[in-house]
Amino acid sequence: MSSSSSGQASASSPLKNNRKMVVVLGTDDGESFEVEPSIATKESAIINNLLDSDCGDSTIVPLPNIMAPVLARVLEFWNQRIDRG
C-alpha cells in the first residue's frame, strides 16, 4: 500500500462528495498511509474497534508504537492476502 503522499488507495465503498472512503493510518514517526476501510477492518480487530463510531469521509487512526517501515510491510502482506483471495 502506498503512503498518502504517493496517492490514494482505491476503495469499494460508495462515494461521498466525489471522494472515496479511506482510513488513514498514522505511524509513530509521522508517516501516514491510506487504506480501504474494508481491508483495514477485516485484517485488524484493533482498527475495526477504533472505527466503530461514525467518522465521516476520512478517518485518521494513530498507531503510536508502529513505525512506517513496519506498517508498509504489514500493508504489503494484507494486499497479498487480498490478491490471493
Secondary structure, 3 states (H helix, E strand, C coil): CCECCCCCCCCCCCCECCECCEEEEEECCCCEEEECHHHHHHHCHHHHHHCCCCCCCEEEEEECCCCHHHHHHHHHHHHHHHHHC
